[in-house]
Amino acid sequence: MSSKPPHPEALIGLGQVSGAQGLQGAVKVRADAEAATTDPEVFAALGEVWIGGRGYEVLQAGRHKNQVLLWLEGVDTRSRAEELAGLEVLGDRRRFPPLPPGEYYWFQVLGLPVVNAADGVWLGHLDHIISTPGHDVYVVRQGEREILLPAVEDVIVEINLEAGMIRVLPPEGLLETYAD
């Protein structure tokens, strides 16, 4: 177990402990794709997670049905795993493995300002993402107004994490649909 927690701003929610699996202390995590990931390999690559204010080294990660299983150092009995039930699982955003070019974790893009690439007009901030079988949909919010943008290459022109912005080319007529 780790003794020095990362800065609270570096921690990101990965999900919630839903219970124990088996007798050897495996922890079931209802992973939160909206914040980070549901991929057990990413949990393993983080090397450490924070639960209830304590750091735990990730010894192994796997999948059980629609949940992530974690084997954590110091959690080697079912009763110890059950003690963690209901607690949030956090990870250090700086430890996430890099993704291929053009791919992003949702936590990296949520909240970024969205600008129309055609005229530079600010459309709002990326409020949340709707996952669909075909492609994600970006929900851009400006006050009470929401704009739904398909997260496809022709529409999402650029995501620039260094500049902290997203440039888009909405399909013709889309913005007029959302006009007040």
N, C-alpha and C positions, 0 to 999 in steps of 0.2 A: 504494500500500500504506500501511496505517496504521502509525503508530509507537507509539501508546500503547494497549495492550490493555485491555479492560474488566476489571473485577474478576472473578476466576475464578468467583465465585458467580453472576454474571450470565450466564455462558456456558452454553448448553444444546446438547446433541448434536443435530445435524440429520441425520446420516448418515455415510457413509464414501465416500471417493473410490474408485471401482471401476476407473477407468482413463481413457483419453483417447478423444475422439471427433473424428475428422477430423484435418486437418493444422494447423488454426489455433489449437490449444491449448484447445479446449473440454474441460471436465472432467466426467466422468460421476459422479453421486453416487447411491448407493443410499440414498434418503431414509428416515428413521426416523419414521413416523407416530406411533409411541407416544410419542416425546419431543416432537415438534413438528409437522411438516407434511410432506406430499409435494407441495405446491402450488408450482410454479415462481414464481408471482406473489408468494408470500410471501418466497421467497429473494431475488427482485429488490427487494422493498420493504425488506428488511433493509439493503440498500445495501452491506453488508460481511459477510464471513465470515472465520473464523479456521481456518487449516489449518496444522498443524505449528508452532504458536506464532506464526504470522505472520498479519497481517490483509491481506485482499485485497478490493479494491473489486469489487462485482458489476456488471459492465457489461451483462450480459444473462442471462436465464434462460429455459429452455425445457424441453421434455420429449422424451425419446427412449425409446420403448417404456415400460417401467415405472420409468425412472430420470429424475432431473432433470439437465439439462445446464446448466453454468455457464460463462460466459465471464468471466474474471477479469483485472483489470489486472495486467500483468507476466507473464501466462502466455499467450504468443502462439505457442508452437510445440508440436507433439505431444510432443516429448521433455520439455519443461518440465512439461506436463500429466501425463505418465507418472511423473515424479519424485514427484508427490503421491499416487500410487496407494497405497491401503491406509491412508491417514491419515484421522483423524476430522475432520469438518467441524462447526464450532461457530458458533453465532450468539448475539448479545446479546439476551436475553429482553426487555429494555426497548425494543428496536427493532421488535418484532413489531407489525404493523398491527392496530388494534382490530377485533374481530369484532362482528357485529350482536348486539343484546341477546339474552341467553339462549344464546349460543354461546361455547364456551371452547376454548382449546388444551389438549390433554391435560396438558402440563407444568404448567398452572395449577391443575389439580384433583387430580392424582396426589399422594398423601400426605396429603390433607386428612382431618380427622376426620369421621366420618359418624354423625349422631345421628337417632334415631327421633323424628319430629316429633310423634307421638301422646303419648309419655310422657317425652321428653327423655333416654332411655337411650342411652348411647354404644355404637355397634355395632362400631366399629373404625375403620380408616383405609382410604381408597381405595388399594388396592395396585396394581391394574392394570385395564386396560380391554380387553375382548374386542370386536373389531369384527365385527359380523354384518350380513348384507344387510338385515335388518329394522330393527334398532336396535342400539346398543352395549349391552354388558352390563358393569356396574360390579362388580368383584370387591373386596369389603370384607373385610379381614383383621383379626382380633383374635387374636393368638397363632397357634395352629394352625388355628383355625376360620375358614372362608371362607363368606361369604354372597354369592350372586349376585343382583344386582338389575338388572332391566331399566331401561335409561336412557331412560325415557319420562316424559312430563310428570306423569302420575298418581302415579308412584312417586318421582321426584326432585323434591321440592317446591321446594327452594331451594338454589342454590349461591351462597354469599356469600363472595366473595374477600376483602373487607375484614375480615370477622370470621374468615375462615379456616375455614369449615365447610360441610358439606353436610347438609341436612335431608331425610329421606326418609319416605315412608309405604309400608312394604312391603305387598304384597298379603296379604290375610287368610290365615293359616296358614303363610306362608312362613317366618317366624322359628321356628316350632315344628319345621319340617322340619330346621332346623340346630341345634336344641337338643341339648345334650350328653346 
